[in-house]
């Protein structure tokens, strides 16, 4: 899935779109996405000027966006201007190593459960073979009234 298809399946846009490509996606099962981390990211000017590190909350958000792509593809739906996907929970979040400019962040997410409009995933962000972050993520898709 290239960036054009990602834009069709996620409501996020620059500077908050944090998935560059989907390498693998098995609806109802798992997704593997890619985020190229570059020095040009707007958050690096303030986090931190002397040692640029990708904020942990944005690593979690990148994992969530990959999981959202899995949810939308599994449900066979695309978001529109009346659709939003919300976090409803983040459990067991752990950060194992910093993510810095030049890293390729591999975003792994597996669907644990989907019931009554709630989606639960286990997710990892890796740089090479090293786990940078991991968490259980819960979200829901809602129509805006």
Helices and strands as residue ranges (DSSP letters): H 3-9, E 21-26, E 30-36, G 42-45, H 56-75, E 83-95, E 104-115, E 118-127, E 130-143
